[in-house]
Amino acid sequence: MSAEDEAQLPFRFRFDDRTIDASPGQTIGAALIAAGHRSWRRTRLGGAPRGVFCGIGVCFDCLVTVNGQPNQRACLVEAAPGDRIRTQEGAGHDDLAC
């Protein structure tokens, strides 16, 4: 199998210690929705669940932590093999002032 063929194969990443299947070019948000997840962030005030709202990167409802990097928009970031995605609680880290 060529490297080009291999690049088109489905792959997996981890979401909160669960394995998620994804396809090349698929965003994290699309893969999570396809796997049946509808929310993956909790608001700072009240802990309300959030997921994809606009789907085009305008809002910030779909924020996740990707490989230790908080505040990544799941609707924009392409999933990659072996990624470690975590539910984001609130602002993602204590020193963020929003």
Secondary structure, DSSP 8 states (H G I E B T S, - for coil): --HHHHTTS-EEEEETTEEEEE-TT-BHHHHHHHTT----EE-TTT--EE--SSSSSSS-TTEEEETTEEEEETTTSB--TT-EEEEEETTSSTT---
